[in-house]
Amino acid sequence: MTSLLCCYRNIGNQWLILRCCGPGDFFLERVVFPFELLTFACPADAEVKIWHLDGAGPTLVDCCLAEAMLCGDAPEERAVAELGSSQS
């Protein structure tokens, strides 16, 4: 199984929950605080979902394959392309 090094930066002002599910028993769930950069390893065909929790309950912010979240050479400078752009 190929493993990917991925990163996600929360560019919003509220904390989010990142859930990554892959083949077999792979599961990763982390709270990502505002402006935090989370780096994680996961299987190549894993799916990543970003959730926001508010008074109305959990809301799915975005969903993509882990391949879309690959870390570049300088992840500190990398803004998350599609993910996070829809949050307030």
Buried (B, 14 or more C-beta within 10 A) or exposed (E): EEEBEBBBBBBBEEEBBBBBBBEEEBEBEBEBEEEBBBEBEBBEBBBBBBBBEEEEEEEEBBEBEBEBBEBEEEBEEBEBEEBBEEBE
